[in-house]
Amino acid sequence: MAQMLRIAIQKSGRLSEKSLEIIKKCGIKFGSDERVLKEQASNFPLEFLYVRDDDIPAYIRDGVADIGIVGRNEYDEQAIDLQVLRDLGFAKCRLSIAVPQNMQYTGLACLQGMRIATSYPNILGGILKEQGVQASFVQVSGSVEVTPAVGIADAICDLVSTGATLAMNGLKEVQAIYTSTAVMIGRKQIGSSEKEAILKRLMLRIDAVMRAASYKYVIFNLPEEHLDQVSHIVGGMKSPTVTRLMEAGWVSVQTVVAEDTFWDVFEQLKALGAQGILVTPIEKMTE
């Protein structure tokens, strides 16, 4: 029987949605019934396990799953003996210190001797140790925001998105100490050569999808006299593709432009007389 690579993914939430989205963009077909906890892809040797995000590192460590997608915060907190295969870049969040609204906060030194409620004692402990701050931790797995109000803690350290929940519980965010994105993790030795080969195929597809998301395909018309200048601006994967137009002195240029530099490139193209600039997303892309 052919082997399958087993991937653990958070059962629900934003991280789950983005994880499944990138796998679908890899051309891998699977169901979408939220009640299902285990399923197989229909056109790729990949099996899915839908579990709690904080259980994923343990599932991989114990060999129940081969790889998984988690927030880097979960990896750094508990997955010391695993490895990050890819930083996927989505599901960004921050781990922040929050204190009661009436507390004056001037820096991490303010936490000296305090009780801090958190789900991430290892991450927090490492950061405070670097700063020479000693504090005691109250480890909780949920409802961290309520702990100061009930006298369990003096401050909290938790993942923050908007800060609305903090305000509702009489707290204020005072310092972000750590940022996290989604990462794909796995054991340092996946197992069989067959599973290694499946993983290599999967990573090839994911890399193509991630690379495509960072670029735009751009087509424009340009006075031929400015072609040398434009080649230094846009580059392309090797060089721009140039086609002569029927109108004398004009060419059509096709190229790929990085998303984060697009507007600077756009302005320079307009200054050189580019016309009919067409920009489209790229679905897949490899070097």
N, C-alpha and C positions, 0 to 999 in steps of 0.2 A: 504493500500500500504506500502510495506517495506521501511524503511528509508535508506538513503544513507549518508555516510560521505563525505563531500565536501572538497577537498584540492585545494588550490591556489598555482600555480607554475609559475615561470617566463616564459614568452612566448618563449623566444629564448636566446641563449648564453650558455656559459660554465656551469653556474649554472643550467640552465634548463636541459641540456644534462645529467649532473651527477644526478640530482634529478630523472629524468625519468628512468635512468639506474638502480638506487637502487630499485625503485619500480618494474621494470621488473624482477629484481633478486628475488623479493619476490613472483614471480609466478603470478603476476597480469597482465592480458592481456588488452591492449587498443590500439587504433589506433595511427598513427604517422604522420597524415596530419597536417603540420604546419599552414594551413589556418584555422583549427578548433580552436575555442576559448572555447568550452565547450564539454565534452564528458564523457561517462560512461565506466567503466571497464566492460568487458563481463563476468568475473568470480569472481567478488568480489564487495561488496556494496560500491564502491568508485566512486565519480564523480570528474572530473578535471575541473578547471578553469585556463585558460592560460592568464596571465595579466602582467602588468609592476611590477617589483620587489618592487618598492617603494610604490605601491598601496596595496600590500598584507597585511600588518598589519591593514590597515583601513578596508579592506574587512572582515577580521576576527573579528575585533572589532565590526563592524556593523552587524555581523551575516550572511553576504553573503556567507562566507566560514567558515568552522569549524576549519581547520588547514591550515598551509602553510609552504613552505620551502623558507627561505630567507637567505641572509648573516647576520651574527650577527650584522654587522654595521647598517643595517636597523632596526633591533630589538632594539638595544641600542639607536638609534637616535630617534625613535618615538613610540615604542610599550611598553610603561611603564606599561600598565594595562593588558598585556598578559603574558604568561609564555613560557619558553623554555622547550619543551618536550624531545628533544634529540639534542646533538651536533653531527652532522653527519660527521664532520671532513674533508669534501672535499671543493673545491673552496676556498682555502686559499688565502688571500690577505692582504695587509698592508695599513694603512692610514698614509700618510707621509707629512711632511712639505717640500715644495720646494720653492726655492728663485731664483732670477735672478743670472746668472752665475758669475757676477762680485761682488756679495755681500759676505762679510765676515760673516760667521755664526759660532758662538761659543756655541750655546745652545738656549733653548726656551726663555731665558731672552732677546735675540736679538729681539724678536717680540713685545716687550713692545711698546705700542702706535701705532702699525702698523695696516694697513687694510689687512685682510686675507680673500681671497675668498675661499669658501668651500660649499659643499653640506651637511656637517655634523656639524652644529654649536653647537649642544648639546654635542656631543662627544668631539669636540675640546674645547668648553667652559669649560667643566668639567675638562679636563686635564690642561688647562692653569690656571684655578682657583686654582688647587692643587699646582701649581708652583708659585703662586702669580703674574702671568703675566696678565696685562690688555691690551686687543686689541679689535678692532672693526671688526665685521664680515660682509662680503659681501656675502649674500646667493645666490648661483646660482645652477641651476639644471643640467647644462651641459657646456662643453667647458670651464672648470675652468682654464685650462692652458693658455688661451689667456688673462686673466684679467690683469696681470701685464704689458703686452705689450701695452695695450690700456689705461693704467692709472687708471683702476678701483680698483686695489689692489696692495699692496707691496709684498705680498707673497701668497702662496696658501696652502691648506691642502686638499689632494685628495687621492683616492685609486690608488695605483701604482702596476704595474706588472713588466715591464722591464725597465721603465724610458725613453724609446725611444721618446714618445710623449713629455715629459718634455724637452728633449734636443732639439727637433725640434722647440720648442717655447722659447728657450733661458733660460730655467730653469734647476736647478739641485736639486736632492733629497738630503736633508741634515739630516733628522732625521725621522725614523719611530716611531710613537707615539702610535700605536694601531694595533692589528692583528685581523683578522676576519676569520671565517669558516662558512660553511652552517649550519643552525640550523632549526629544525622543531618547529614551534610555534603554540600556540592555546590559546583559552580563558581559564580562570581558571575554568570555568564551561562550558563544551562542550555542555550540553543540556540534551537530553533524555538519559535514561539508555541504549536504543538500540544503540545510537551513541557512547556511552561510551564503549559498548561491541565491536563495530566494531573497534574503535580506539585501544583497547587493543589487538585485533587480529592483526591489522596492525603493532603495535609496536613490538609484539612478532616476526613477520617475519623480520622486519627491524633489530632488535637486532641480530637475527640469521645470517643475511647477513653481518652485520658490524663485528660481532665477528669472522666469518669465514675469513674475509679479513685480520685479524690480526694474523692468524696462518697458518702453513703448516703441512701437513701430511707426516711423515717421516718413511720409512721402511729401515732397514739395517740388515746385518748379522754381528754377533759379537762372538768372542771367549767367551765361557760360563764363564770362570774364571773372566771376567771383568763385569759381569752382575750387581753385586751390585754397582759398581762405576758408571755405566751408569744410573742406576735408580735415582741416586742423581743428575745427569746432566740434563736428559731430562724430568723427571717427568711424563708427560702425563696428561690427564684430571683427572684421579684418580691414575693410575699407568700404565706403559707400558704394552702392550700385548706381551707375549713371547711365541714363538713356537719352539720346538726342531727341528733341521734339521737332515737329515739322516746321515750326516757326524758327527761322534762323536766329542763332545767338542764344537760344534757350535750351536747357536740359531739365530732365526730371531726375530727382535724387531720391533714393530709398536708403534708409539707414535705421539703426537701432540706437535709442538714446536712454540713458539711465533716468529713472523716474525722479530722483532727487536733484538732477541737474537740468531737467527739461525746460523749466521756465527761463533760465539763463540762456540756454541754447536757443529757445524760441525767440527771445528778444534780439539775439545776435543775428539770427537768420532774417528777421524782418528788417534789420538795419542794412543787410546786404541785398535787399530787394526780393527775398523769397516770397512766392505767391502760392495760393492754393495749398496751404499746409494742412495735411491730413494726418491725424494721430489716432492710432488704434491700439487696443491692448493686445498682448501676446499671450496665447494660451499655454504653450509649451516652448522651452528654449534650452538648448545645450550648447556647449562650446564647440 
